[in-house]
Amino acid sequence: MQGGVKFAVILVKLDVILRQEELKLEISRSVFWTDSTIVIQYIRNENKRFHVFIRNRIALIHESSEPNPWRHVGSTENPADDVSRGLDADKMVSSDRWKHGTEFLFQAESEWPTSTNLSPEIPDGDKEVKKATTTYTNVTNGCRDLLFDLFENIPRGTA
């Protein structure tokens, strides 16, 4: 899943460049799209801890974006998936979908797909989630008394 998180970091960095650093475009708000539901769950996560690679990238994403503008684009609406489905070069070049993006983006935002059906919980056993560690301690009252008694009972004068 590292590739999906890396891509999300690139999206956020591009947004920062467009807004602040280079172009200084006046953008009222940004909406980020990913085809990875688990990346959205990582970004929206509030209670799991990740391994270093994912944790650092999620921190970068949170520095420059909020969790809510992240949305899921399904495989059927995602022009980038055409390549992975084996669409040949001639069809891809002649496709308006590849050149202009997915159709729903040209509709009112109320018509866009929502990510409300995504489970907020990251699946158990996800390899990027750090396993919880448990530390056991044992505190014994009177430990000093026990040591004192041991030293008091050592016979004196014997060598």
Buried (B, 14 or more C-beta within 10 A) or exposed (E): BEEBBEBBBEBBBEBBEBBEEEEEEEEEEBEBBBBBBBBBBBBBBEEBEBEEEBBEBBEBBEEBBEBEEBBBBEEEBBBEBBEEEEBEEEEBEEEEBBEEBBEEBEEEEEEBBEBEEBEEEBEEEBEBBEEEEEEEEEEEEEEEEEEEEEEEEEEEEEE
